[in-house]
Amino acid sequence: MRIPEIRDRMHALADEHGIAELHDLAEQTRRRKPIRRAPPRWPRLTENQKAAVRDAFAANPKLGVRELADRFATSIGRISEAIRGFRE
């Protein structure tokens, strides 16, 4: 059984047996919203910057990600996102 199915079964049992506390316990199995603990250190790249990164990488594929990050004043993670096309 998966957690949502267990939660539904707990609600059904709570109704069947009249146990209000079981409803509360079932609701505690819900996933909490993720909390961003720190602001992003590097802003996202614009579409023009992503295109420039892809062009620079295509022109010289042996260029390291660190060199590209230094050239575009961003993190290696943002460079990787631009090259691989993530977060589009």
C-alpha positions in Angstrom: 0.0 0.0 0.0 1.1 3.5 -0.7 0.7 6.4 1.8 -2.3 8.0 0.1 -4.1 4.6 0.2 -3.1 4.1 3.9 -4.4 7.6 4.6 -7.8 6.9 3.0 -8.0 3.6 4.9 -7.3 5.4 8.2 -10.1 7.9 7.4 -12.5 5.0 6.6 -11.6 3.3 9.9 -12.0 6.6 11.8 -15.5 7.0 10.4 -16.4 3.4 11.0 -15.2 3.4 14.6 -15.9 7.1 15.4 -12.3 7.9 16.3 -11.6 11.6 15.7 -7.9 11.2 16.6 -7.4 8.8 13.8 -8.6 11.5 11.3 -5.9 13.8 12.8 -3.2 11.1 12.5 -4.2 10.4 8.9 -3.8 14.0 8.0 -0.3 14.1 9.4 0.8 11.7 6.7 0.3 14.5 4.1 3.5 15.8 2.5 4.4 19.3 3.6 5.3 22.0 1.1 9.0 22.3 0.5 10.6 25.2 2.2 13.4 27.0 0.4 16.0 27.6 3.1 18.3 29.9 1.3 17.9 32.2 -1.7 19.5 31.0 -5.0 23.0 32.2 -5.2 23.0 32.6 -9.0 20.1 34.1 -10.9 18.7 32.0 -13.8 20.1 32.7 -17.2 18.0 34.5 -19.8 17.2 32.8 -23.1 19.8 35.0 -24.8 22.4 33.9 -22.3 21.5 30.3 -22.6 21.8 30.5 -26.4 25.2 32.2 -26.0 26.4 29.4 -23.6 25.2 26.7 -26.1 27.0 28.5 -29.0 30.2 28.8 -27.0 30.0 25.2 -26.1 29.3 24.1 -29.6 32.2 26.2 -31.0 34.6 24.6 -28.5 33.2 21.3 -26.9 36.5 20.7 -25.1 36.1 23.9 -23.1 35.4 23.0 -19.5 32.2 23.9 -17.7 34.2 25.9 -15.1 35.7 28.0 -17.9 32.3 28.7 -19.3 31.0 29.6 -15.9 33.8 32.0 -15.4 33.3 33.5 -18.8 29.5 34.0 -18.2 29.9 34.9 -14.5 27.6 32.2 -13.3 27.7 28.8 -11.6 28.6 25.5 -13.3 25.1 24.3 -12.5 23.5 27.1 -14.5 25.9 26.3 -17.4 25.0 22.7 -17.2 21.3 23.6 -17.3 21.8 25.8 -20.4 23.8 23.1 -22.2 21.5 20.2 -21.4 18.3 22.3 -21.8 16.9 21.9 -18.3 14.5 24.4 -16.8 13.3 25.6 -20.1 
